[in-house]
Amino acid sequence: MSQEEQTLKEKQEEPAPKQRSLLKRIFVRQGTRSVILVPILAVFTALVIGAIIILVSSPDVITAWRNFPQAPGKALSLTWITVRDAYLTLLQGAFGSPAGIAAGFQTWVQSGDSKALREALRPFSESLTISTPYIFAGLGVALGFQGNLFNIGAEGQIFIGGLASVFVGYSISGLPWFIHLPLALMAGIAAGMVWGAVPGFLKARTGAHEVINTIMMNYIAFRLTDYLLSGPMARPGLPITPEIKTSAYLPLLFGQPMRVHWGFILALGAAVLVYWFLWKTPIGMEIRMTGQNLHAARYAGVSISVIIVLTMALSGALAGLAGTNQVLGVDHRLVRAFSSGYGFDSISLALLGNSHPFGVVLASLLFGFLRGGAARMQSVAGVPVEIIRIIQGLIIVFVAAPEIIRSLYRLKEVKKTGPVVAQTTEQS
């Protein structure tokens, strides 16, 4: 047997390589495990601290622990019941009662009537409805972060997007829905894009910092909204706009009483589109290159000024969609302070999602479910809704300062190669 035949035979007799497990494929790169674990542990730690705050805020629990030597079992039992009831009602308020969902599903199968099932799923629907503008606004801020731009003006862009959409929604009549609805959506996108492009242009041309400019644009948007709702766009005697035509409504996905609408599907589609744009297109690569290394991007021939304006414009367009979604899908009109802080929370969502579109979706769903369950937690368990805001704040603190989590759980430090949002980009 020749040497070549012997070598070929040995290769054929070699055992086939073992198939790697899913976890091994996910964590193939060194440090990926830590990057994923930090947000998860941040949420867990925030919930633990939230439980402690719930306990120290309960007079019954405090009294029971004062009498711990006389009745230790009562103190421990009451502690467990208080935390259990608080978080159980939070879950029920966010997802619905499993028993109610099962009974509604059984009724639907037996009689074909889905009313009871839709009623049981209403809490889940409300959580998704709350999460939808979070997704749009979070994607906008995350896209800016990828280009090393800190868009703190998402709140103002939400207002402007809502204003443009509601104007097109109520001022134009006689159009079919497949024309009117896209027009209203495009109006919100265009308005948010312009509102975001202005700070981008000032940054590119004069070097003015986008944080200051976007904050100022927020105030302009707020006062412009107040002016329009006090006169040109107001109903007679009321500081709200007229209701949009039904042809501009974002349709419901499942019908009343579930309010989740097609805006949620659009938000998921926007996340996929942003991912494709940033990681699969040359312009997206230029945005990420500019965010990670400005000098290398300029050396590679990237037009820094164009990228800055484009990044801020796209960021504003996504944030504007958050306002458009709220107007066309939920409120059907615009009132003062209709945003409920979605724009400011979006900064937290982008940080929690590590500026990745799919991470932002998960973070938005988390915040949406927390807010969705907060009302039931207060009404049933007697826990103030402010506890949810505290938990959200703690999550952001732990994500923004990951060394706390790493030292607490003894995780290895990972060198971050992504963009540093606080760094000022040079003027090209």
Summary of the structure (lengths in Angstrom):
residues: 428
radius of gyration: 25.6
end to end distance: 68.2
largest distance: 100.1
contacts: 1492
relative contact order: 0.17
helix: 73%
strand: 1%
